[in-house]
Amino acid sequence: MTILNATSGTSYATVSDAINAASPGDVIQLTPGTYSEDFPVISNLTIEGVGGLARLTPTLTIDPQPGDPVYQPPANAKAVLVTQGAVTLDHLEITGAAVSDADGANGAGIRYESGSLTITNSHVFGNQEGLLAGANPGANISIDHSEFDNNGAENGLTHNIYAGEIGTLTITNSYIHDALGGHEIKSRAANTIITGTRIQDGLADSSYLVDLPEGGVGVLANDVLANGPNAQNYAGVHFGGEAFPVLDPSSLTLEGITYVNLIDPMVTGGWNPVVLDQSDPYTVPTITGSTFYGVTSDQMLTDAGGSEIPGDAYATPAAGNSFQAADAAPVFDTSSPIAGGSQPVILLTTAKDTITGPGNDILIALPNTLTRGDSIDGGSGTNRLALYGGGTFDLATPAKLAHVQVVSAQEGEGGTAQTVILRAHLNATVNVSADTRADASPGITIMGAAGSDTINLGAGANTVTPGSGETVNGGSGSDTYIVTAATIGAVTINGGGSSDALVVNGGGVAVMGSKLHGLDTVQLATTTRLTANTTAGLRISGSSAGSDVITLGASSQSVISGGANETIKAKAVNAGAAVSGLGANSQLEVSTGGLIRLNAATAVSTVKLDVHGNLLLNSMSFMTAIGSSGSDTLQAGATGQTLTGGAGADKLVGYAGGHDTFKDTAAGLYDDTIKGFLPTDQIDITDLSRTGATLTTTAMGSYTSVHVVSGSSSTTFLMAGSFNQSRFTLAPDAGSGTMMTYA
């Protein structure tokens, strides 16, 4: 038998040790077997059987004989299990609780004291009280797919289920039967909801099937109720009678019920109502859509005074009830309601393991149990490898690991954090559970491998390096996905959080294809040529080394940082993206024509047009615009900007505040038109020598034609406005060209 804290990955010798060492929210797992101990109080924990039901009992007095174990009374004189706080019990058998008359003769399988309690897929039997829940107004107890039977001390005061004054008792899809001398279900809860449940006396001397002695809101829907032949109370459901007045609000609804009365009418004298209603003030139940066997319409309801209420209202077609003879009743379903939990469990060891599973099994790996000598074959069916505890789990280490369809892992932090290295072509589904220890920054690190694995992340901050062919489905946290140029197009990533990051390692040419979704940021680790997909709002960071080439895929994307000499490429429709945080000599290169209006936040050294277009710079000073070989329009948006038209007949428009530079070769300036030229602006003809240079002007309507000659080099361009030739000054520029200014 194995006792494991599945949250911390620690195994224990006893269940009590595991409970005492656990932290709130931890999950303790037990493999099938009988655990006979004096268990401490269970507080804010989950106790669950894996691979079948784990039986919990008080300490054995003697070795049990088949079908005849003998137990000591629980040391706490209360119950096998006492619960406080938020507790879940799953796939457990709980039996053997009995205490002395002096201690109340009500030893319970489960004693609820505070918090919330959830019982699923469990069997509680052979106790003086099945579930005994003390008063805790507002609290909730939920029972699902569970069986309670043969609980009771034959004193009429102990029951299969007894809930005190709590907020809500919910019982679903369960089987409650054969209470010994008491009620199948007794509830003083403000709300008692019982649906899809079988409640049967069998041959036991049970009392009421359902007793709601203080009223409250009671709902029985789609249940099967069978009053057995030895029942002590002839009514099936009791409402009120122990609280005056009953709880407010109070109502009782029976809907879609199958009710079978097997009590001999010769014994009851014909008095065997479905409902004994002793509520005060009197509450008329609602009974609809139900089928009654061995009950006539006049036996439906008895009031507080014991008088039968005419059943005509329940027999009408509108109510949808029907009445048949007892011998027409269907055969009782006595099968267990417990679902799942029957998978074989195999615990790996630190030694050399050779395992061929029977199929549909659970393989449990603790830290350091996946070793080189292991040969692990899960067998047929669907097999799960469960990783527990912190540390590194290298699935590539065993000599053989085959027929494992599911890998379950757990988020953690520090010592509880896991690093999982996947095995090539394992082709499994990796399910990562969210952290349950309230860690500040939980997560997991997964190193993928080539194959068709699907990795489903939890809610923490996780890091995954997927291999070719793998799919990663992000959780609600901030996840990081690490790819290379070789894998970026071969993986599928579905980000799920609000700040999911893609990190591109190794440089090269990396193209984001259509299989990458839900990403928020991209980080280049080293110089890379990246082509982004159309993900809206994507924020891209170039490498600190610089010289990246980043091609944007949408106008809502942005480049937020990078090194020197970065090149950001965009179509005209996407050139409005924000580009900032780059190092020196970085440029935005626009690959298509049209109207190009820079984002106000864009801050690059150069904006370059590949195709003729109409470019409007923003208000960032010291930006240079370079036109294409076509006829461009370049418009400054601030002082200190430089406009270079290129080979075509360009229009260069200065900023209204002046202090701009119109700069090009003599050939580049030829046939250009300069508008908005102010005395603080300058024109730099970069390859026309100042030595021997002369300038002449010719008025041409609202324009002035300027002709500059130096030796064999010359250029002619238009300037909007009237300019006097004598007021131009020619001087050497910073290189081998000529700088023109106007006074």
C-alpha positions in Angstrom: 0.0 0.0 0.0 1.2 3.5 -0.8 0.5 6.7 1.1 1.5 9.8 -0.9 1.1 13.5 -0.5 0.4 14.2 -4.2 1.0 17.9 -3.7 4.5 17.7 -2.2 5.5 14.3 -3.7 6.3 12.9 -0.3 5.4 9.3 0.7 4.6 8.3 4.3 4.5 5.1 6.4 1.0 5.9 7.8 -2.0 8.0 6.9 -1.7 9.8 10.2 1.9 10.8 9.4 0.7 12.2 6.0 -2.2 14.1 7.6 0.0 15.6 10.3 2.7 16.7 7.8 0.3 18.2 5.3 -0.3 21.8 4.5 -3.8 23.3 3.8 -5.0 22.4 0.3 -2.7 19.3 0.0 -4.0 16.1 -1.6 -3.2 12.8 0.1 -3.5 9.7 -2.1 -3.9 6.1 -0.9 -3.7 2.9 -3.0 -6.2 0.2 -2.3 -5.9 -1.6 1.1 -7.1 -1.3 4.7 -5.6 1.5 6.8 -6.4 0.8 10.4 -5.3 3.8 12.5 -6.4 6.4 15.0 -6.5 9.2 12.5 -5.9 12.8 13.5 -8.4 15.6 12.6 -8.5 16.2 8.9 -8.4 20.0 8.2 -8.4 21.6 4.8 -7.2 18.5 2.9 -8.3 16.1 0.2 -8.0 12.4 1.0 -8.5 10.2 -2.0 -8.1 6.6 -3.0 -6.4 5.9 -6.3 -6.6 2.7 -8.2 -9.6 1.6 -6.2 -11.2 2.2 -2.8 -8.9 2.7 0.2 -10.5 1.4 3.4 -10.1 3.5 6.6 -11.0 1.9 9.9 -10.2 2.4 13.6 -7.3 0.3 14.9 -7.9 -3.4 14.7 -8.2 -5.3 18.0 -7.3 -8.6 16.4 -6.4 -9.6 12.9 -9.6 -9.6 10.9 -11.1 -12.8 9.8 -12.8 -12.8 6.4 -16.0 -10.7 6.9 -15.5 -10.5 10.6 -13.0 -7.7 11.6 -13.0 -6.4 15.2 -12.0 -2.8 15.8 -11.2 -0.7 18.8 -13.3 2.4 19.4 -11.8 5.4 17.8 -9.3 7.1 20.1 -11.2 10.4 19.7 -14.4 8.7 20.9 -16.1 10.4 17.9 -15.5 8.9 14.5 -13.1 7.2 12.1 -12.6 10.6 10.4 -13.2 14.0 12.0 -13.3 16.9 9.5 -12.8 20.6 9.9 -12.4 23.3 7.2 -12.6 22.5 3.5 -12.3 18.7 3.2 -12.9 16.4 0.3 -13.1 12.6 0.7 -13.0 10.6 -2.5 -12.9 6.8 -3.3 -12.8 5.8 0.3 -14.4 3.0 2.3 -15.1 4.1 5.9 -16.2 1.5 8.5 -16.0 0.1 12.0 -16.8 3.1 14.2 -18.5 2.2 17.5 -18.2 4.0 20.9 -19.6 3.2 24.3 -23.0 4.3 25.6 -21.2 6.7 27.9 -19.6 8.4 24.8 -23.0 8.6 23.1 -23.3 5.2 21.2 -23.0 7.2 18.0 -19.5 6.4 16.7 -19.6 7.8 13.1 -17.8 6.9 10.0 -17.4 10.7 9.4 -17.9 13.4 12.0 -18.2 16.8 10.4 -17.4 19.7 12.8 -16.8 22.8 10.6 -16.1 24.2 7.2 -17.3 22.5 4.1 -17.4 18.8 3.3 -17.5 17.0 0.0 -17.9 13.2 -0.2 -17.6 11.6 -3.6 -17.4 8.0 -4.8 -17.1 6.6 -1.3 -18.8 3.8 0.7 -19.6 4.4 4.4 -21.0 1.4 6.2 -21.0 -0.6 9.4 -20.8 2.3 11.8 -23.1 3.4 14.6 -23.6 6.6 12.5 -22.7 7.0 8.9 -22.3 10.8 8.6 -22.8 12.9 11.7 -22.7 16.6 11.1 -23.0 19.1 13.8 -24.7 22.5 13.6 -22.9 25.1 11.5 -25.4 27.6 9.9 -24.4 28.5 6.3 -22.1 25.5 5.8 -22.4 23.1 2.9 -22.1 19.3 2.8 -22.2 17.6 -0.6 -22.4 13.8 -1.2 -22.2 12.5 -4.8 -22.0 8.9 -6.3 -21.6 7.5 -2.8 -23.2 4.6 -0.8 -24.3 4.7 2.9 -25.7 1.5 4.4 -26.0 -0.6 7.5 -25.1 2.3 9.8 -27.0 2.6 13.1 -26.9 1.4 16.7 -30.5 0.0 16.7 -31.5 2.7 19.1 -33.6 4.9 16.9 -31.2 7.8 17.4 -28.5 6.9 14.8 -28.8 7.1 11.1 -27.1 6.5 7.8 -26.8 10.3 7.3 -27.6 12.9 10.0 -27.0 16.6 9.2 -27.6 19.2 11.9 -28.4 22.8 11.4 -26.2 23.6 8.4 -26.9 25.7 5.3 -27.3 23.1 2.6 -27.1 19.3 2.4 -26.8 18.1 -1.2 -27.0 14.4 -2.1 -26.8 13.4 -5.8 -26.5 10.1 -7.7 -26.1 8.1 -4.5 -27.5 4.9 -2.8 -28.6 5.2 0.8 -30.1 2.0 2.3 -30.6 -0.4 5.2 -30.3 2.0 8.1 -30.2 0.0 11.3 -33.0 1.3 13.6 -32.8 4.9 12.4 -33.5 7.1 9.4 -31.9 6.7 6.0 -31.4 10.5 5.8 -32.2 13.0 8.6 -31.5 16.6 7.9 -32.0 19.8 9.9 -30.4 21.8 7.1 -32.0 25.0 5.8 -31.9 23.4 2.4 -31.9 19.7 1.7 -31.5 18.8 -2.0 -31.6 15.1 -3.0 -31.6 14.2 -6.7 -31.0 11.1 -8.7 -30.6 9.0 -5.6 -31.9 5.6 -4.5 -33.2 5.6 -0.9 -34.3 2.1 0.2 -34.9 0.3 3.5 -34.3 -3.2 2.1 -35.2 -5.6 4.9 -33.8 -3.4 7.7 -35.9 -2.0 10.5 -35.3 1.5 9.3 -37.4 4.5 10.2 -38.2 7.3 7.8 -36.6 7.3 4.3 -36.1 11.1 4.6 -36.7 13.0 7.8 -36.7 16.8 7.7 -37.9 17.5 11.3 -37.4 21.3 11.2 -38.8 21.8 7.7 -36.6 24.1 5.6 -36.5 23.9 1.8 -36.6 20.2 0.8 -36.4 19.0 -2.8 -36.5 15.4 -3.9 -36.2 15.0 -7.6 -35.8 12.0 -9.8 -35.2 9.7 -6.8 -36.2 6.1 -6.1 -37.8 5.7 -2.6 -38.7 2.3 -1.3 -40.3 1.8 2.1 -39.3 -1.7 3.2 -41.6 -4.3 4.8 -39.9 -4.0 8.2 -39.9 -0.2 8.4 -40.7 1.2 11.8 -42.4 4.3 10.5 -45.1 3.7 7.9 -44.7 7.1 6.2 -41.8 7.6 3.8 -41.0 11.3 4.2 -41.4 13.2 7.4 -41.6 17.1 7.3 -41.6 19.2 10.5 -42.7 18.0 13.9 -39.6 19.0 15.9 -39.5 22.8 15.4 -42.3 25.2 16.1 -42.4 27.1 13.9 -40.5 25.4 11.1 -37.6 27.1 9.4 -38.4 30.1 7.3 -38.6 29.6 4.4 -40.0 26.0 4.3 -41.3 24.0 1.4 -41.3 20.4 0.3 -41.2 19.3 -3.4 -41.3 15.8 -4.7 -40.8 15.7 -8.5 -40.2 12.8 -10.8 -40.2 10.3 -7.9 -40.5 6.6 -8.1 -42.0 5.5 -4.7 -42.6 1.9 -3.7 -44.4 1.0 -0.5 -43.7 -2.6 0.6 -45.4 -2.4 4.0 -48.2 -4.9 4.5 -51.5 -2.9 4.7 -52.7 -5.5 7.2 -50.0 -4.1 9.5 -50.6 -0.5 8.9 -54.4 -0.6 8.8 -54.1 1.2 5.5 -52.3 4.1 7.1 -49.1 4.4 5.1 -48.8 8.0 3.7 -46.0 9.0 1.4 -45.5 12.2 3.4 -46.3 12.8 7.0 -46.5 16.6 7.1 -46.3 18.0 10.7 -45.1 21.5 9.7 -46.3 24.4 11.7 -47.4 26.7 10.1 -48.7 24.1 7.8 -46.9 23.8 4.4 -48.6 21.9 1.6 -46.1 19.8 -0.3 -45.8 19.9 -4.1 -45.9 16.4 -5.6 -45.7 16.2 -9.4 -44.7 13.8 -12.2 -44.2 10.8 -9.9 -45.2 7.2 -9.9 -46.4 5.4 -6.8 -46.5 1.7 -6.2 -48.6 0.2 -3.4 -50.0 3.7 -2.6 -53.4 5.1 -3.6 -54.0 8.8 -4.2 -55.8 9.0 -0.8 -52.6 7.9 0.9 -50.4 10.6 -0.4 -50.3 13.0 2.5 -51.2 13.1 6.2 -51.2 16.4 8.1 -50.0 17.3 11.5 -53.2 16.0 13.1 -52.8 12.6 11.5 -55.8 13.2 9.1 -55.4 12.1 5.6 -55.6 14.9 3.0 -57.8 14.1 0.0 -55.4 13.1 -2.8 -57.5 14.3 -5.7 -55.0 17.2 -6.4 -52.2 14.7 -6.8 -54.2 12.3 -9.0 -55.2 14.9 -11.6 -53.6 14.7 -15.0 -52.1 18.2 -14.4 -50.0 16.8 -11.5 -48.7 14.0 -13.7 -48.7 11.4 -11.0 -49.7 7.8 -11.4 -50.6 5.0 -9.0 -50.0 1.3 -9.5 -50.1 -1.9 -7.5 -47.0 -2.8 -5.4 -46.4 -6.0 -7.4 -46.0 -3.9 -10.5 -43.0 -2.1 -9.1 -39.7 -2.3 -11.0 -36.8 -4.4 -9.8 -34.7 -2.5 -7.3 -31.3 -1.3 -8.6 -28.8 -2.3 -5.9 -25.7 -1.6 -7.8 -22.9 0.6 -6.4 -23.1 4.2 -7.5 -19.3 4.7 -7.2 -17.7 5.8 -10.4 -14.1 5.1 -11.5 -11.2 4.6 -9.3 -10.5 1.0 -10.3 -7.2 1.6 -12.2 -4.3 -0.6 -11.0 -1.6 1.5 -9.4 2.2 0.8 -9.8 4.8 2.6 -7.8 8.2 3.1 -9.4 11.2 2.8 -7.2 14.8 4.2 -7.3 16.0 0.7 -8.2 15.8 -0.9 -11.6 12.2 -1.4 -12.4 10.9 -3.9 -15.0 7.2 -3.3 -15.5 4.6 -4.5 -17.9 1.3 -3.1 -16.6 -2.0 -5.0 -16.9 -3.4 -2.0 -18.8 -5.5 1.0 -17.8 -3.0 1.6 -15.0 -1.5 4.4 -13.0 2.3 4.5 -12.8 3.5 6.7 -9.9 6.9 8.3 -10.2 8.5 10.1 -7.3 11.7 12.1 -7.6 14.7 10.0 -8.7 12.6 6.9 -9.7 13.0 7.3 -13.4 16.3 5.6 -13.9 18.4 4.3 -16.8 17.8 0.7 -16.0 14.0 1.0 -16.1 11.9 -0.9 -18.6 8.3 0.4 -18.3 5.4 -0.7 -20.5 2.0 0.5 -19.5 0.2 -2.3 -21.3 -3.1 -2.0 -23.1 -5.8 0.6 -22.7 -5.1 4.1 -21.4 -2.2 4.4 -18.9 -1.1 7.4 -16.9 2.3 8.3 -15.5 1.8 10.5 -12.5 4.7 12.7 -11.4 4.7 13.7 -7.7 7.1 15.9 -5.8 9.6 18.5 -6.8 12.7 18.1 -8.9 13.5 16.8 -12.4 11.6 14.0 -14.1 13.5 12.9 -17.3 11.2 10.7 -19.3 14.0 10.1 -21.7 16.1 8.3 -19.1 14.5 4.9 -18.9 15.7 2.3 -21.3 12.1 1.8 -22.3 9.0 3.8 -21.6 6.1 2.8 -23.8 2.3 2.7 -23.9 1.8 5.7 -21.6 -0.9 7.9 -23.0 -1.2 10.4 -20.2 1.4 12.2 -18.1 0.1 14.2 -15.1 2.4 16.8 -13.5 2.0 19.5 -10.9 2.9 23.2 -10.7 5.0 24.2 -7.7 7.6 26.7 -6.4 11.0 26.2 -5.0 11.4 22.7 -3.7 8.0 21.6 -5.0 8.6 22.9 -8.6 8.9 20.2 -11.3 11.1 20.1 -14.4 9.7 17.5 -16.9 11.8 16.3 -19.8 9.7 14.6 -22.4 10.6 11.5 -24.4 10.8 11.6 -28.2 7.7 10.2 -29.9 6.0 9.2 -26.6 3.0 11.0 -28.1 1.2 11.5 -24.8 -1.1 14.1 -23.3 0.6 16.0 -20.5 -1.8 17.5 -18.0 -0.4 20.0 -15.6 -2.5 20.6 -12.5 -2.6 24.0 -10.9 -0.7 24.7 -7.7 -2.7 23.9 -4.6 -0.3 25.2 -1.9 -1.0 28.9 -2.4 2.6 29.5 -3.6 3.4 33.0 -4.6 4.7 32.2 -8.1 4.0 28.6 -8.9 4.9 27.0 -12.2 6.5 24.1 -14.1 9.3 23.8 -16.7 8.7 21.3 -19.5 11.3 20.4 -22.1 9.6 18.9 -25.1 10.7 16.4 -27.7 9.8 15.5 -31.2 6.4 13.9 -31.4 2.7 14.6 -31.2 2.5 15.3 -27.5 -0.2 17.7 -26.3 0.7 19.7 -23.2 -2.1 21.3 -21.2 -0.8 23.9 -18.7 -2.2 24.9 -15.4 -2.8 28.4 -13.9 0.8 29.3 -12.9 3.7 30.9 -14.7 5.0 28.0 -16.8 8.0 27.6 -19.2 7.7 25.2 -22.1 10.2 24.4 -24.8 8.1 22.4 -27.3 9.6 19.9 -29.7 8.6 19.6 -33.3 5.1 18.4 -33.7 4.0 19.1 -30.2 1.0 21.2 -29.2 0.9 23.4 -26.1 -2.4 24.7 -24.6 -1.6 27.5 -22.2 -3.3 28.0 -18.9 -4.6 31.2 -17.3 -1.2 32.3 -16.0 1.7 34.0 -17.7 3.5 31.3 -19.7 6.7 31.3 -21.7 7.2 29.3 -24.8 10.8 28.8 -26.1 11.4 28.0 -29.7 14.1 28.1 -32.3 14.1 28.9 -36.0 13.8 25.1 -36.7 10.8 24.5 -34.3 8.9 27.8 -34.6 7.0 26.6 -37.6 6.6 23.0 -36.4 4.8 23.5 -33.1 1.3 24.6 -32.2 0.9 27.0 -29.3 -2.5 28.2 -28.0 -1.7 30.8 -25.4 -4.3 31.2 -22.6 -3.1 33.9 -20.3 -2.9 37.6 -20.4 0.9 37.8 -20.7 2.2 34.8 -22.7 5.7 35.2 -24.2 7.4 33.5 -27.1 11.2 33.4 -26.8 13.2 32.7 -30.0 16.6 31.2 -29.3 19.5 30.6 -31.6 19.0 33.2 -34.3 18.5 32.3 -38.0 15.3 32.8 -40.0 12.2 32.4 -37.8 8.7 32.6 -39.3 5.6 32.7 -37.0 3.0 30.7 -38.9 -0.7 30.3 -38.4 -0.3 27.7 -35.6 0.8 30.2 -33.0 -2.1 31.8 -31.2 -2.8 33.9 -28.1 0.7 35.2 -27.6 1.3 38.6 -26.1 5.1 39.2 -26.5 8.0 37.9 -28.6 11.6 38.1 -27.4 14.6 37.5 -29.7 17.5 36.1 -27.7 20.1 36.7 -30.4 20.3 38.3 -33.8 17.3 36.9 -35.8 15.3 37.5 -38.9 11.8 37.2 -37.6 8.5 37.4 -39.5 5.5 37.9 -37.2 2.1 36.5 -38.0 -1.1 38.5 -37.7 -1.5 38.3 -34.0 -3.2 41.5 -32.9 -1.4 43.5 -30.2 1.8 41.5 -30.3 4.7 43.2 -28.6 8.2 42.3 -30.0 11.6 42.8 -28.4 14.6 42.6 -30.5 17.8 41.1 -29.2 20.3 43.0 -27.2 22.9 42.1 -29.8 20.9 44.1 -32.4 21.0 43.8 -36.2 17.7 41.9 -36.1 15.3 42.1 -39.1 11.7 42.0 -37.8 8.8 42.0 -40.2 5.5 43.1 -38.6 2.3 41.3 -39.4 -0.4 43.8 -38.1 -0.7 47.5 -37.5 -1.6 46.9 -33.8 1.7 45.2 -33.2 4.7 47.0 -31.7 8.4 46.7 -31.3 9.2 47.8 -27.8 13.0 47.2 -27.4 16.1 46.0 -29.2 19.8 46.7 -29.8 21.6 48.8 -32.4 21.2 48.5 -36.2 17.7 46.9 -36.0 15.6 46.8 -39.2 11.9 46.8 -38.7 9.9 45.9 -41.9 6.3 46.6 -42.5 3.8 47.0 -45.2 2.2 50.4 -45.6 -0.9 49.2 -43.9 1.1 48.1 -40.9 3.6 51.0 -40.8 1.5 52.7 -38.1 2.8 50.2 -35.6 4.7 51.7 -32.7 8.5 51.1 -32.9 10.6 52.3 -30.0 13.3 51.4 -27.6 15.8 50.5 -30.2 19.5 51.2 -30.3 21.4 53.5 -32.7 21.1 53.3 -36.4 17.9 51.4 -36.4 15.4 51.8 -39.2 11.8 51.2 -40.2 11.6 49.9 -43.8 8.2 50.1 -45.5 7.8 47.5 -48.3 4.6 48.7 -50.0 3.3 52.0 -51.3 0.4 54.2 -50.3 -0.2 56.6 -47.4 2.2 56.0 -44.6 1.6 57.8 -41.3 4.0 56.9 -38.5 2.8 56.1 -35.0 3.4 58.9 -32.6 5.5 56.6 -30.4 7.8 55.4 -33.2 11.4 56.4 -32.6 13.9 55.1 -35.1 16.9 56.7 -36.8 15.7 56.1 -40.3 12.4 55.5 -42.2 13.0 54.0 -45.6 10.6 53.4 -48.4 11.0 50.4 -50.7 8.2 51.5 -53.1 7.0 55.0 -53.8 4.6 56.3 -51.2 3.4 59.3 -49.2 5.2 59.4 -45.9 4.2 61.6 -42.9 6.9 61.5 -40.2 5.9 61.9 -36.5 7.2 64.5 -34.1 10.4 62.6 -33.2 13.4 64.9 -34.0 16.6 63.7 -35.7 14.7 61.2 -37.8 15.7 60.6 -41.4 13.3 59.7 -44.2 14.7 58.0 -47.3 12.5 57.7 -50.4 12.3 54.9 -52.9 13.4 54.9 -56.5 9.9 56.2 -57.4 8.3 59.5 -56.9 7.7 59.9 -53.2 6.2 62.5 -50.9 8.2 62.9 -47.7 6.8 65.3 -45.0 8.7 66.3 -41.9 6.8 66.3 -38.6 9.3 68.0 -36.4 12.4 70.1 -36.3 15.7 68.4 -36.8 14.5 65.9 -39.3 16.2 64.9 -42.6 14.4 64.2 -45.9 16.1 62.3 -48.7 14.0 61.7 -51.7 15.9 59.2 -53.7 15.9 58.6 -57.4 12.4 59.8 -58.4 10.8 63.2 -58.8 10.1 63.6 -55.1 8.2 66.2 -53.0 10.0 67.1 -49.8 7.9 69.0 -47.3 9.6 70.7 -44.4 8.1 71.2 -40.9 6.4 74.5 -40.1 8.9 75.1 -37.3 11.9 74.8 -39.6 15.4 73.5 -38.7 15.1 70.5 -41.1 17.6 69.2 -43.7 16.8 68.3 -47.3 19.6 65.9 -48.2 20.5 63.9 -51.3 23.0 63.5 -54.1 22.8 65.8 -57.1 21.1 63.1 -59.1 18.7 62.4 -56.2 17.7 66.0 -55.8 17.2 66.5 -59.6 13.6 67.3 -60.4 12.6 67.2 -56.8 10.2 69.8 -55.3 10.9 71.3 -51.9 8.0 72.8 -50.0 7.9 74.6 -46.7 11.6 75.7 -46.8 12.4 78.3 -44.1 15.6 80.3 -43.4 16.4 77.8 -40.6 16.4 74.9 -43.0 19.3 73.7 -45.1 19.9 71.7 -48.3 22.7 69.3 -48.4 23.9 68.2 -51.9 26.2 65.3 -50.7 28.3 64.7 -53.8 28.5 68.2 -55.3 31.8 69.9 -54.4 31.7 73.4 -52.9 34.9 74.2 -54.8 33.8 76.3 -57.8 30.1 75.8 -57.1 27.7 78.4 -58.4 24.0 78.8 -57.9 21.3 80.4 -60.1 17.6 80.8 -59.6 14.7 81.3 -62.1 11.2 82.4 -61.0 8.5 80.0 -62.2 5.2 81.3 -61.0 4.7 80.4 -57.4 7.9 78.3 -57.5 11.6 79.1 -57.8 13.8 76.8 -60.0 17.3 76.4 -58.4 20.2 75.3 -60.5 23.6 74.4 -58.8 26.7 73.6 -60.7 30.2 72.5 -59.6 32.5 71.3 -62.3 30.8 68.5 -64.2 28.2 67.9 -61.5 24.9 69.8 -61.4 21.4 69.5 -60.2 18.1 71.4 -60.6 15.1 71.4 -58.4 12.1 73.5 -57.5 11.4 75.3 -54.3 7.9 76.4 -53.5 7.8 80.2 -53.0 10.0 83.1 -54.2 13.7 83.0 -53.3 16.4 85.6 -54.2 19.5 84.1 -55.6 21.7 86.5 -53.7 20.5 85.4 -50.3 21.6 81.8 -50.8 24.9 80.8 -49.2 27.0 77.8 -50.3 29.4 76.2 -47.9 31.1 72.8 -47.5 29.1 70.2 -45.7 30.5 67.7 -43.2 31.6 65.5 -46.1 32.6 66.3 -49.7 29.4 68.0 -50.6 27.8 71.4 -50.5 25.5 72.9 -47.9 22.9 75.5 -49.0 21.4 77.9 -46.6 19.1 81.0 -47.1 19.2 84.2 -45.2 
